[in-house]
């Protein structure tokens, strides 16, 4: 069917047509998931507990391929699960992280009497604070500037909020700069987007720039300013008689809270302090740091937890909270980057530990990008649960028994589909490091061994095609292709030699070696045909995949979802100014400035400069924000007469998920590419 959408850019109305044939989603078994089902998986995030402890608020983000729309809706639900979730306020378009094309986490705060939810909402009038209830959606701030953040006073009478320059002033300054010419410096985005009018906030087109290390925002945004609004009616404060009532201090920790060295948390009324200590400092060059859980008892004694789950990296220690009923420290643990969360407990007085809930699916606060944790309500956790064949749902977990109750399941219809079995497999590399991945095998009775596609490089939660949802494993399996979603071992980053120098391109060399081991292991078990293997890669693993196909013969086909940055031609795009914030992109993998490459390291490592060695058919599917990164490889592969093709997705940032129709076509083209190059060609019929 053909759909039309109207977009406005720089005051010009454009009509875009897209074609999503119904037959493309047809499967032999209608009970199986389709590409559209995978794309339209609903996201739950931004959980918060009401002050009286009776309610949880959360946001559901929905995607529609047919209407090419992303919408958000706030809900509230009783933690007891007695009632269904209720929508509060109107549906809205979630605010997007600049250059990323994924929704920002929702920003909300309960009124002190738990009678309403205040939230930042994007609308035609910009980003403002709204008061949301089941029967009303009231704009509270109505400011001439967009609201960055807000907070309610303890008595609920005052709303304080932060803004930058008014929208009209930003527009004037951007227009004036455009007229007199833009001075090129490290703030200018050089990845592929237009210089101006390259982002939308509500119905307004604006220009974004780099304003700091990993920070992108509006050009001419100005400094933060504090404002206040006096609310018309002061709420009645709760009595806090609920066993779930939220204490006034912090009730959970994550490792980022301890980046200054330590973070502490009160263990209920026991007098014990939970201490999360940073043992090895996180390094921006790559290592993620190491942390340990300790306790300071009421009598002053310091206790160190020696259980395995009490020490590790941020990916291993997902969250730390407590069970006040038993005076236990509770840890949400994920060792080995397996994407499966166990809930563990340690009693700092006795030193004993126990498993509250064994590892199964992933448990967290549902955020795609920020890694927010579960919410704590008395002796219960409120978490978004997801697993390889289990799309996200909101659950309540008892910290005594580990028992689970489902509160809300916006993906119930998808969860009822027929998914192939999945299996967590593990292997070790030559350095003894443990790797793992989720294997999905096709449900076919053919006598031959199936091809394999390795999807990368994180497989946490529901399988949707690896990072940035590029090549959906379940759809590959429907076409007779096995899929291995491979998690990356974090220990491969920023390795150094005896002279403390970064080992050049070592993470990508280690990734290639790990691909080889996984393929060999599966082939030895007779599970796959090692002669027909493909790979998909996005972000870090776009580099890994392009390095692998240009430095080995492991793969017959590859799909690249974002712009690779390990060619000399990309250096001038990533960090053209001497003081560019992103110089570290090359420093962390030991690549020199091309001008200083007397040892010809780029020639040895660059996929583009080794285009003649490539034997895989390559499909590039970058967002517009990164397509320039692909051009050197694309051009050199064409010059070498290799099989290469490229589709670019307009107005998309790094994750290429701003428009559901783009996600659909990226997925479909990935499937088509792998079936074309990995499956046997149908025999021509004799006339």
N, C-alpha and C positions, 0 to 999 in steps of 0.2 A: 504494500500500500504506500501511497505517497503522502507525506505530511509536509506542511509548510509552517515556518516560524518567521516572525518579524523581529529583527534586531536593529537597534539604532547605534550607529557609530559616528561620532563627529557630526551629529545632526543629520546624517543621511540614512534614510530608511532602506534596508536591504531585505530582499526576500530570499530565504534559503530553502532549498528543497532537499529532502532526503528520502531515500527509498529503503524501507525495511520489509522485504518480502515475507509474507506469512510462511511460505514454504521453507525459508531458511531455518526457522525454528522447529520445523516438524521433525519428530523422531519416530522411529518405528514403534516405540512404546510410549504412549502419551503420558504414562506415569513418570517418565524420566525427566530430569530438569533440562531446560533449554538455555541457550545463551541469554535470552531475555530474562529468564528466572534468575540467573546468576547475577546479571547486571543490576537487577531491581531488588537485590537483597537489602532489606531495611536495616539501618544502623540505629542502635540505641546508645545514647551517651549523655554526659552532663548531669549525672545523678546528684541529688542533694536531699538531705533528710530535714523534715520540718522541725522547728524548735520544740514542739510538743512530742516529737518522736513517733507520731502516728502515721505520717505520710512520707512518701518518696516522690520527688519530682524528677522527671527525665524528659529527654528530647528524642523524638524519632525522626530520622532523616530518610525520606523516601525518594526513589528515582523512577522516572517513567520514560521508557524508550519511545513509546508512541507519541507522547507530547513533548519529549526532549526537555523535561523539567526536573529540577531538584527542589523538593519542598521540605520544610521542617514544621513540626508541631510539638508544642509542650504538652505534657500530660502530668497528672497527679494520681496517685493510687495509695490506698491504705496499705501499710506494711503488713498488716494481718492477712491481706489477700481476700478480705471479706467481700470486696466489691471489685468490679472491673475498673481498669484505668479510665480516667475522664480527661478529655481534652480541655485545656485552659487557653483562652485567647484564640486568635485566628492563626491559620496556616501562614507561613512566611517563607521567604527565600533565605537560606542560611548564608551568613557572611563567610566569604572564602579567604583562605590564607593566600596572600599575594605570591605569585610564581609557583604555587603548589597545586591549585585546582582541587583542594579538599576543604570541607567546611571547618571553620574555626570551632573550637569547643564552645558550647553555649555558656553564656555568663548570666547567672541568676542568683537571687537571694530570697529566702522566704521572709515575709513580714513576721515580726516578733510574735504575733498572735496566731501564726500558721493559717491565716485566713486568705492569703493571697500570695502569689509568686511574682516578684519583680524580675524582669529579664531585659537584656539588650535585644532589640528586634530591628532588623533591617527592613525598611519600607521605602516608598517613594520620597519620603521626607528625610531620608538618611538613616543613621543608626541612632536610635533613641531608647530610653528606658520606658518600658510598658508595665502596667500593673495588670496581671492576668488572673482571672478567676474563671469558674465554669460558665459564667453568664456574661462576662464583660472582658474587653481588651481596651485599656485606657492608656493613651500616651501621656507620660508623666512629665518628661523634660521639655519636649518641643523646642529644642535649642537650634540656633542657626549653624552650629557646628555638630559634627558627629561625636557621640559619646564613646570614650575609650574604655572607661571602667566606672563603677559606682559602688556605693555601700550605704546601707541603712543604719541609722543610729540605733543604739540599744533600746531606746524607748519607742522607736518607730515613727518619731515625729519629723525627722530630717533625712532627706536623701542627698548625700554628697556625691558629686560626680566629676569626672575629669574630661576635658575637651582640649582640642588644639585649635588651629585657626578656623574661622567660619568657612563653610563650603564655598560661598560666593567669593571670599578673599582668596582662597586656594585657586579657584577657577581663574580669577583675574591674573594672579601671579604666573600661573602656568601659561596662560595665553600671551602675556607680555614676554616671558622667556622664549616662547616659541617664535615670536615675531622678531626678536633681536638675535636669535641663534642660541643654541644650547652649548654651553661650555662643557667640553668633554673632560670628565674626571672619573674617579672610581665609583661614583654613585650611578653612572649611566649603565643601564642594563643592556648587555651586548649579546645575549644568548639567542635572540631571534625575534623578540617582540618589537613592535614599532617603538620609536623613541617617545612618542606622545600618545595620549588617548589609548592606553594599553591595558586598562583595568576598569571594572564596573563596580560601583557601590550603590545598591538600589537601582534607580533609573538613571543615575548620573555616571558619565564617563569621565575618568580622571587619568592621571599619569603617576605611575609608581617608579620609585628609585631605590637603590640600596642606601640605607641610612646608618648602617653599622654591620658588625660581624653577624651574618646570618639574619639580619633584620631588613625587611623591605616594607616600605610604606609610601604614602602619598608624597609627591614632591611639593615643597612649600607648605608642609603640614604645620610648622611652627612648634613652639614649646607647649608642654602640658599646662593647663590652667585649672584651678579648682573652683567649682561652683556648688551651690546648694539650692535645694527646693524644699520649702516647708510643706509638709503634707497636710491635707485638709482635716483629716480625722486621725487622731492618735489611736492605735490599736490597743486592745486589752491584752496585757501580757499573760502568757500561760502559767499555770501552776507547776509545770514540769513534774507531774505525778506519774507519767508513763515510764515503764521500765526501759523504753527505748529512747528517752529524752536525750538530746544531744548536749554534752557538757560544753561549757563556754570555751574550753581550750581545745587544742588539736587532739584528735583521737586516732590518727594514723600517720605513719611516716613512709617516705620513699627515699631512695638513695640520694636523689638530687637535693634533699633537705640537708644532707650532711656534707655538701661540697666544701664547706669552710673547715671541716674537720670532724665535727660531731653534731648530732641532733638528738634532742631528748623528748620524751613523752611520758606523761604521768600514767602509771598503771592504776587507773581508777582511784579508789580511796585507800589503797594498800600502803601508801607511803613510798613505794618502790618507783624508781625512775628507770625507764627503758632508755638505753643509750645505743644509738646507731653510730658507729665509729668508722671513719675512712682510714683504712690501713695503707693503701697505695693510692696516691692522688691520681685522679683521672687526668689524662693528657690529651690536649686538643689534637695532637698528632696521631692519635689512634687508640691507645689503651683506654679501657673504660673504667679503670679503678677497681679496687677491692675493698669490701666493707665487712664489718663484723658486728654482731649483736651482743651487747653486754647489759648488765643491770646494776644499779646502785640501790641497795636495800635501805629500808628506813633506819636501820642501825648504823649505816655508813659503810657497810662492807660492799666491795665491788666484786661482782660475779661475771665470769666470762663463759658464754655458751660454747660448748665444744661439739655440739651436734653439727652434722654436715650442713644442714640447712641454714645455720646461723652465720655462715661466711660465704662470700662470693661476689660476683659482679652484679651490676644493676639488673641484668637480665635474669640472674638467679634469685636475687632477693627482690621480689616485685613489690612487696608491701609489708609493713610491720604494724601490728595493732595489738590488742589485748583482749583476754577473756576475764572480765572482772570477777565473775562468779567463782573461778578457780585460781585467780591471781596468776594467770599464765600469760606469757608473751606469745603472740600468734604471728606466724610468718607465712605469707603466701610465697611459695618457693617454686622455682622452675630451673633446676640444674640442667646444664648441658644444652641450653637453647632448644629444648624440645617443644616448647609451646604448649605444655601441659602443666597445669597448676595444681600443686598439692598444698593443703592447709595443714601446717605443723604447729605444735605448741611446745613451749619450754617453761618449766616452773623454776624460776631463778633461786628459790629457797632450797628446794630439794635437789635441783639439778636434773630432774627427770624430764624426759621429752615423750611426746606421743604424736601420732598422726591423727588429725581430726577428720581429714577427708583425703583419700588417696588421689594421686594425679589422674586427671581424665582430660576434660577440655580446658581451654584457657578461661581464666577468670580475671576481670578487670572492670574499669569504668566505661569501657566501650569506645573510647576515643581512638580514631584512626591514627592520629599524629602525636598527641601529647603524652600518651601513656598514663593517663589518670587511673588511679586505683579504684577499688571497690569502696562503697560507703559503709560506715559502721553505725548500727542502730542498736544500742544496748548490747545484748549477747548475740547479735545477728549481723551477718554481712549481707549487703545488697550488691549484687554483682551482675555484670553482663557475662553470660556464659556462651561460648562458641567452641565448636570442635570441627574436625575435618569434614564430617557430614552433618554437622549440627549448626545451622545458621543462628545468629545472635538471638538470645532471649534474656529477660530479666528474671533473676532467681533470688530467693532468700535462703541463706545457709545458716543453720544453727551451729554455734561454736562449741557447744557441748558434744553433740552427737554427730555433727557433720551432715545431718539430714538436709535435704534440699526441697524447696517448694517453688514451683513456677508462678511468678506473679503476672507477667505479660509476655506474650509470644507473638510479635508482629510478623514473624516469618513462619507461622504454623503451616500454611499451605505448601511452602517450599520444603519444610522439614518432612512433610508427608510423602514427598517424591521418593522414587526408588533410586538409591545411590549404590554404586559398586562398593565392595568392601575396601577398606584402607588398612594399611599396615605401617607401623613405625619401624624403620630399619636403621641399623647403625653400622658404622665401619670406622676403622682407624687409619690415619695417614702414617707416613714413614717416621714422623716425629712423635707418634704415639697419641696424637690429639684425636679425640672422639668427634665424629660427625654423625649427623642423622638426617633423615628425610621421611616424608610420607609417600608411600607407594600406592598407586591406584592402578589396578589391572583391569583390562577390558573383559567384559562378560561375553566372550565369543568362544565358539567351539571349533575354530579353524585349527588345522593340524600344524601350521607353521607358528613360529615364535613371533610375538608382536614387536613392532618397532617401539622405541622409547623416546619420550621427550622429557628432558630435565627442565623443570621450572624453578625459578630462583627468586630471591635469596632468603626470604622469610616465609614461614608456613604456619604462622600462629593463627589459631581460630579456624573459621570456615574456609575451605579451599576455594579460591576464586581465580587461580591462575598465577600465583606467586605475587611478588611485590608489584603494585600498580595493576593487578588484575589483567594480565596480558594474554595468557593462554590457559583457559579453564580446563583443569585436569579431568573433570567428569565428562566434558564434551569430547575431549580427546579419546577417553575410554570408550565412549559411544561409537567412535569411528574405528575402533580396533587398535588404538595406540595406547601403550602403557605410559603412565606419567609418574615421575618422581619429583615431588616438590622438596627441594634440598635447602636445609637450614645452613647458614654460614657459621663456622666456628669463629668466635670473636677473638681468639688468641692469635689469629694470623696477622693482625694489624700492627703496623709500625714496629716490625722486628728490626733488631740492630745487630751489627757485627761486633767483633771484639774491640774495635776502635770506637764503638758507640755511634756508628754511621747507619742511617736507615738503609736497609737492604732493598735495592732497586726492584720495584714491581713484584716484591715477594708475595703480597696477598693474592695477586692474580696467578702467579706460578703455583701457589698452594691450592687455589681453587681448581686449576687445571688438573693438578695431581689428584685431587679428591674426586673430580668427575671421572677420571680414569679408573680409580679404585672402585667406585660405585658401579660403573658399567661392567667392570670385570666380575664383580661379586654377583651381580644379577645374571650375567651371561653364564657364569659357572654353575648357577642353580637352574639353568635352562629356562629362565623367566622371560628373557628378551633376546632379540636379535641384535648383537653388538655392531652389525654392519649398517644398521638403519637407526641412527640415533640423532635426535635434534635437541636444540637448547633454546630457551627463551631467557632474555635478561633485560633488566630495567635498573636504572640508576647505577649503583656500584656494580651490579652484575651485568649491566650493559657493557662496561669495560671488561669484566671477566669473560663474557661470552665472545666479544670481538677478539680479545687476546687468544682465547682458546681456539677459535676457528682459523686464526692466522698463524698459530704456532703448534698445531697438531692436526691429525687426520681423524679425530674422534667423531666428528659430526658431519652429517650430510645436509643439514638444514638448520638455520638459526633465525629467530625473530628478535629484533632489538627494539625495545620500547621507548628509549630515551637517547639523548645525545651522548655518545662516548667521548671521553675527555683525555684519552691517552695517545693522541696524535699531535705532532708539532703544530699543525694548523689550528688546533683548538686552543693552544696556549694564548694566542692573542685575543681570543674570545672570552676565556675564563678570567684572565687577569691581565688586561692590557695596560693598566696604569701601574707605575712602580710601587705604589702603596696600596694596591688592590687588596681587599679583605680576603680574597680567595687564592692568594699565592700558595697557601698551605695545601691546596688540592694536589699540587705537584710535589711539594716538599715531603708530604707524608708517604709518598711511594718512591721517593729517591730519584725523581726525574729532574735533570738540570734544566736551566734556561736553555732553549735551543741555541742561543748565541754562544753559550759556554760549553757546548757539547763536543769537546775535543776527542772524547772516547767513543763517539758515534753510538751512544746509548739509545737515542731515539730510533736510529735505523734498525737496531737490533730488536727493539720492543714494540714499536708502533704498528698497529694493525694495518693502517693505510700504507705505510712504507713496505709492508710485507704482503701486499694484496695479491701478488702472483702466487703466493704459497697457499692461498685460500682455495679449498675444494668444496666448501659448503655453499648452498644457495641461501642468500641473506635477504630477509625482508626487514626494512627499517620502518618503524611506525612512531616517529617522535612527535611530541607536542610542538606547536609553533614556537614556544619559548626556547626550544633546544634543537631545532632542525639544522641550524648552522653548524652545530657540532658534528653532524653526520656527513657534511658535504665532502670533506677530504677523503674519507673512506669510500663514499659513494662514487666520487669521480675516479679514484684510483682503481676501484673494482671494475668500473665500466671500461676504463682504459685497458685493464688486464683481461677484458672479455669474460668476466665472471658473471654468474647468475645473481643479480641484485635488483631489488625494486624498493621504492620508498613511497609512503603516504604520510602526509603531514596534516595534523589536526589543528585547525585555526583556533586562536584565542585560548589555547590550553597551556597550563603550567606543567610543572614537573610530573605530577601524577596522572595527567591527561584524563581526568575524571570529571571535569566541569560540566560536560554535556553527556547525558546517558547515551545518546545516539553515537557519540564518538567511542564510548566504551564498547557498545555493541559491535561496531564495525572493526575496531581493533581486535576484539575477540574472534569475530568471524573470519577476518583475514588471516589471523594466526592459525586457526583450525584449517582453513583452506590451504595455507602454505605447507603445513606439516603433512596433511593428507596427500598433497600433490607430490612432495619430494620423498616421503618415507613409505607410503603404501605402494604395493605393486600396481602397475598400470593395467587397466582392464584389457583383456585380449580382444583384438579386433575380430568381429564376427565374419565368418565366411559367407559371402553373398549367395 
